[in-house]
Amino acid sequence: MPTEILMPALSPTMTEGKLARWLVKEGDTVSSGDVLAEIETDKATMEVEAVDEGKIGKILIDGETENVAVNTPIAVLLEEGEDDSDLEDFSPSAAPAPSSASEEEGSGKDEPEERASSPAPRSTSKTPDAYDASGEIPEGTEMTKMTVREALRDAMAEEMRKDERVFVMGEEVAEYQGAYKVTQGLLDEFGARRVIDTPITEHGFAGVGVGAAFHGLRPIVEFMTFNFAMQAIDQIVNSAAKTRYMSGGQMGSPIVFRGPNGAASRVAAQHSQCYASWYSHVPGLIVIAPHTAADAKGLLKAAIRNPNPVIFLENEILYGQSFDVPVMDDFVVPIGKAKIERSGDDVTIVSFGMGMRYSLEAAEKLAEEDISAEVIDLRTIRPMDMETVLASVRKTNRCITVEEGWPQSGVGAEITAQIMHHAFDYLDAPVLRVSGKDVPMPYAANLEKLALPHTDEVVAAAKSVCYRD
């Protein structure tokens, strides 16, 4: 199919620019590296180069056009074997409409918003300036119980039905229907061409996925566990994450890397690591870690549609947990937006993924002692919705973070630093972190339990910042 030539970015913060002039015309034959056009901003001028050889089939935006959004298709390239007839049924994709730096790195399109969950037992005030997730599920929408495993499967199936470029690949995803049965039924519906069993070589099939994304497909690469993704980290970080920037926005990598992350149950040190902070350190990656089935479904659909590489961190223990999921034709959750799961006035608890279980259980126990905890589910680790967190801290004046990963350079450390920078004067107590212990995960069940955070630790930390210990 014809290849779109996109409006490139001169910098990571550029959102639009001027297409100053074309140096080629329709029908011209070009080779990789040929200069096609010039673009301008108020700071710089840049040449747009061809990344493939072919013929300029159609120029979509004329020279001297102002305010062209980054990633807008500006021309169409016909490759070998293609001619003008291939343009008859071809319609260029629309550019994402950025509204902020965090949203640029996130979803890239306007998407519905999600509702907040149950309030604390006592009356609590709203959090001004925080993201309001209540609109993500329209009032009166029918809900159904669904496991996280089923929600992930349905998200992939729905996107595969909508877009033939979407396919799934990984170890045991087809014939065995997934190591955790997340891809159950996909092979029967979509066939072996789009549900692909791979050899046990993460570096190899991750690279194949990245290459497919470079050429316009939308792969979903499943890792049996994200611990195995360490074999593929060069493909993820150096190829998928950096190519859009290094190509000046001319090449994208719309790929999702998904699979279970973090501790499970007695799988020892090499199979129990949380990679949230590892990947959230990398510019160019989006990192998502849902807790509920509804968020897992809505965020995976958004991830598949996103033009950037996405790390989608699931949890083995949560796969079989059931939650309410809306019965909607196209339920999508915006990337880069946190959700206030429980409103409160006395202390803010920020977590994600499996940590939300400990946080919500702790909030229930704290309510019994008349401490009103506001629980925030980050949902997306990068870009992180600090606006919602900061708004809550300005209301409660106290904060603790909860995660299963190690403490040094963890997600909680980043949140703490941001709060110190942007809301220090609002704090009535130091920010405290609850995390996994700073040791490799033990295999023995009693030691594993001690190495992981638990509800009582969250309660103790909350009481400490409230000076109630």
N, C-alpha and C positions, 0 to 999 in steps of 0.2 A: 504494500500500500504506500501511497505518497508519504514523504517525510516532512513534517512541519519544521520550519526554521523559526526559532523563538526569539523574542526580544531578550537580549542578555542583560545581566546585572554588572555594573562596574564595581560594586562593592556589596557586602552582605546586607547593608541597610538600604540600598537603592530600591525604590518601589516603582518608579517610572522615569522616562527620559524622552528625548526627542530623536526620532528617526530622521537624521539630517539629510541623507541622500543615498540613493542606490548607485552602485558602481557596475551593476549588471542589469540586464533587462530580461523579460520573459522570453524563453527560447534559448538563452545562452547556455552553453555547456561549461560546467565548472568542475574543478578538481579540489580535493581536500587541501585546505590551506589558502585557497583563493579568497581575496577580500571581496565581500558581497556588498557591504553597506557601511555607513558610518553612523554612530549614535552619539548623542551629546547629553550632558547634564550641565548644571551650573559650575561643576568642578572639573570636568574632564571630557575628552573625546576618545572614542574607542572604535576600532574596526571590527566588524562582524565577519568571521571567516567561515568558509564551508567546512563541515566535518566529514562529508562524504563527497564522492564524485557523482555527477548526474546532470540533469537539465533543470533550469528554473522553470517550473511549470506554471506558477501563478504568483504574482506579487500581491499580497493581501492588504498592505498598508503603504501608502505613497510616501515618498520623501517629503521632508519639511513638515511632517506630522508631529505635533507636540503631545506630551502627556501620554505616551504609549506605556502601558503597564508591563512590568517585567513578566516574562513567560507568555506574553501574548503572541500567537502565531503571526509572523510578519510576511512569510512567503512559504511556498510549497516546493519541495525538491522532488523531481521524478528521477528514480534510479534506473539502472539498466533493466530493460525489458518493459518499462512503463512508458505510456504515452498520454496524450491529452485526454483520451477516453477514460483514463483512471481517475480523472478529476470530476467526472460527471456526478458520481454518487458520494464524493468526498466532501465532508463538511469539517472545517477546522474546529478544534476544541476551543472553549472559552478560557481566557486567562483567569486565575484566581483574583479575588478582590481583596487585597490586604487592607487591614484597618489598623494594625499595630505590629510592632516588631515580633511580639510573641505569637500573634496569629499568623504572620508570614511563615514562620517556621513550623506552624501547626497545620491546621486543616486546609487552608487555602481556598475555602468556599464558605458561603453563608450556610449554616446548618442549624437545625432546631436545637433548642436548649432543654436540659433535663430537670426534673422536679427534685426538690429537697425531700428528705425522708422525715420520719417522726420527730417531733420536737421533744425536748426534755420534759420530764414529768411536771415541773413547775413552770409558771409563766416566764418566758424569756423574751428579750427584745431582739429585733432584727439587726442584721449586721449591715450598716450602710456601706455603699460602694463595693460590696462583695458581689461576685457573680451570682445571679439568681438562677438556679437550675430548675426552678419549678415549671418553666415553660417547655422543657424538653419533652415531656409527655403531656399532651393536651388533657385538660380536665374531662373526666368521664370516659377515658380510654379503657377498653377492656384489657384486663391483665391475665396472664397465665403463668403457672408455675413451670420453671424450666431450670435444668442444671446448667452450670457454667459450660460444661462440655457440649451440651446440646446447643446452647446459645452461640458458641464459637462455630460449630458446624453449620448452623443455619446462616450465620453471617457470611461464611465463605460460599455456601451454596447460592445464596441470593445474589452475591456479587458475580459469581461465575455465570449465572443465568443472564445477568444484565450486560456483561462485558466478556466477549469471547477471548480477550487478551489475558484474562485472569486464569492462572493455573496453579496447582499445588505440587510441590516436590519435596522429597525427604525420605528418610529411612522408614520403611514399613507403612507409609501413608496410604498405599493402594490396596494390595491384596490382604494385608493384615488389618487394614482400616485404622491405622494409627496405633502407636504404642499405648496411648491412653484413650483410644477410640474416638478422638476428636474429629477424624475425617471419615467417620462411619457413613457409608452410603454414597460417598462422593464418586467412587470408582464406578459403581453401577449406573449412576446418572450421567456422568460426564466422560467416562471412558479413559483408557490408558494414555491417550494423547495429552490429557489435561490433569490427570492425577498420576504422578510418576514416582515409582519406587526407585530409589537411588542406591548405589553402593555405599558401604560404610566409609565415607570419605568426605567429611564436612568441608574441608578446604576446597575440594573439587566441586561438589554440587552447589556450594555457596557461590563460587566463582561463576559457574554456569548460570545461576540465577541472576547475578549482577550483570553479566553480559546480555542476558535476555532483556533485562530492564533497560539497558543502554539502547537497545534496538526497538523499544516501544511496547514490549510486553509488560505484564504486571504480575510477577511471580510472588507466590507465598511460599517461603522456604521454612519448613518445619524442622527444628532441631529436637531430637528425642529428649534432650535436656540442654539448657543453655550452658551447662558445664562443658558439653562437647563443642559448643560454638567457639571455644578458645582455639580450636584447630582452624577456625575460619576467620579469626579476628582481623587478619590482614585484608581479606576481601571486604569485610564489613567496614572497617575504619578507613583504610587507604584507598579503596576503590569506590564503594557505594557512597560513603559519607562525603568524600572530598571532590568528586568529579564535577558536580554542578558548579562549585566555586572555581575549580581549576580550569573549567571550560568557559568561564564567563557566562554561565547560565545557558549555554547552548546544548548541553547534554544533561539529562536528568537520570535519576535512578529510582523509579517508582516500584519499590520492592518492600515486602514485609517479611521480617525474620521473626518467627513466633515459636513458642514452646514453653515448657515448664521451667520456672526459675526459683531459686532459693531452696530451703530445706524441705524435705518430704518426711520420711519416717525411716530412720536408721539406714541411710544410704551413705553415711560417712563423709569424710572431709572432701573428697574429690568430686562428690555429686551433690553438694548441699550449699553452694555459694549463691549469694544474691548479686546480680550483675547490674542492678539499677544505677548505682553510682558510677560503675565502670563506664557504661555507655553514655550516661548523661553528661559525662565529661567532654564528649566529642562534638564539636560544632558540625552541623550537617546532618546529624541523626535526630530523629524524634524518638522519645522513649515513653512507652505507655505501660501502665501496670494496673489493670482494673481489679476490682474486688467483687462486684455483683455480676450476675448473669446479664442484666440489662446493659450495664456499662461495657461488659465484654463484647456483647453483640454490636452495640452502637459504635463503639470505638474501633472495633476491628473493621467494620464497614468503612468508617472514615479513613482508617489507615490504608486500606486497599486502594481507595480513590486518591490518596494523597500523592503528589508528584515527588515526594522526598522518601528516602529510606527510613523505615520505621522498625524499631526494636519493640516487639510486643511481648511483654513478660507476663506469663500466666503462672499459676501455682497448682501443683499436683494435688494438694490437699483440698483445694477449692473446686476442682473439676466436678466432683459429685455433689456439691452443695446446691440446693435449689433456692431460687429467688423469683420475685415477680418480674415478668418481662412484658412490655406492652405489645398488644396485638395490633401491629401497624404495617402498612404496605412497605414502608421504607423508613425504619427507625435508625437515625444516625445521631451520634453524640459528638459535639464539637471537640476537637483536639485542643489541648492547652487551657482547659477550663476545669477548675476544681469544683467539688460539690460539698455543700454543707449538709452532712448526713444527719446531724443533730444540732439544734440550736442551743446556746447556753450563754451565760453572762460572766462566769467566774474564772474560767481557764480555757484556753484553746488547745486542743489535741490535734496534731497534724500527722496523717499517716497515709498509707497506700497499700494495695494488695492485701497480703495476709495480715499485715499489721493492723488493718481495720477491724479484724475480729477482736484483737486484744483491746483496741481503743473503744469500741462500742460496748464491750462487756465492762470495761472499766468505768465508762460513763454511767452505766446502770448502777454500779456499786457506789459511785460518788454521789449520785442523786439520793441514795439512802442516807447519806450523811449531810444532805442539804448543800452539796457542792454542784453547781450547774456547769457542766462541761459542754463546750461547743466542739464537735468532732468534724474535721474537714478531711475529705478523701481527695487527695491530689489528682488521682486518676492518670494524669500525664506528668511525668517527671521532667521531661524536657520537650517543649518549653514549659516552665513551671509557672503556675498561676499565683504569683506572689501577691498580686493585688488583693485577692480574696483572703489570703493568710494575713496580710498586714491589716486589712480592715477588721478582721476578727480580733487581732492582738490589740488594736487601738480601743476595742470595746472591752475586752476581758482583762487586759494589762498583764497577762501571764500566758506562757506557752510551753508545751512539751512536744517533742517529736517522737514517733514510734516507727521502728523499722527492724527487719530481721537481719539486715546486713551488718558488717563490721562498723565500729564507731569512727575510726580514722578516715577522714575525707568522705564520709557518708552523706546521704541525702539530708539527714538531720543537721549535719555540720553546715551545709550550704544554706538551709533555711535559717539556722541560727545566725549566720553571718549577715544574711539579708535583713533580718529583723534588727540586729544591732546597728546596721547602717541606716535603715529607713524608719525605725520605730523605737529607738533606744529610750527616748524621753517618755514613752508611754508605759514602759515596763515597771512593774512593782516587784519583780523578782527575776533572777537570772533564768534564761531559757535552759531547760533540762532536756537531755536526750535519753531515750530508752532504746537500746539496740541489742543486736546479737553480741555475745562476748568476744573479746579480741583474741580468739584462739581458733585453730582449725576445728571443724565440727567433729566431735567424738562419735564413735560408732555405738558405744554402750548407751542403752536407752536412758538410764538415769543421768548420765553425763550430758547427753544430747538435750535433755529437758532443761538442765542448768545452763547450757550454752545459748539457748533461745530466750527471747523476751517473753514475758507472760503477763497476764492481766494484773496480778497483784503489784508487779513492778510499775505499771502505768498508774495504778491507783496511788501508790506511794509517792511517785514523782509529782502527780497532780496535787496531792495534799501538801507536799513540801513547798511548792511554789505558792500555794494558798496559805502557807504558815499554819497548817492544821495538823502537822505530824507530831 
